[in-house]
Amino acid sequence: MVTITGEEEGQLIIKESLEYSPTLKILVLQSGDEYDGSYDPALEILPSEDFELIYNRDTQELIYRFRSDQVDEDDNRDNRVDQRLISRLIQNNAYIYTADVSHFESRAVKSRKVIIPYTIAEALMNIRFSSKSMPEI
């Protein structure tokens, strides 16, 4: 037997079954002092890549930016995807990560930069990881 009671008068539901009960659906209203449930990290859409390539046409600079808890060039949230990268590297026993900044499409590249957030740098140092960039062409 399932008994559900509410705080107000007349809020009582009793369901009884020996073997099977149909699904019981209860609709309630949100009160002003409780969590509204509008943000669920488990349902966030993660970027497909763990990094973002950013090309500046004016300076012809190519930036390899590891995603973390920031927003990308299109104002999409990274959603802490750095944790996914760290987990993958540890699971795969990878000790070298290559950031390819050798080219970007068919555009001229005069300078290159790799941006590594502290969370990734710290994790890599803790697992004695080495990183390298592709040599300039």
Number of C-alpha atoms within 10 A of each C-alpha: 8 10 9 10 11 10 7 7 7 8 9 11 12 9 11 10 9 6 5 7 11 7 6 8 6 7 5 7 5 10 8 7 6 7 9 9 7 6 9 7 9 6 7 11 11 14 16 8 11 18 22 16 16 15 18 11 11 6 11 15 16 23 19 19 18 22 25 23 15 15 12 17 10 6 8 12 18 23 17 17 20 20 17 12 18 17 12 12 18 14 9 8 11 13 13 13 13 10 16 15 20 14 15 16 7 6 11 14 20 12 14 16 14 17 12 16 15 10 14 17 14 13 16 19 10 9 13 10 17 13 11 11 15 11 9 12 8
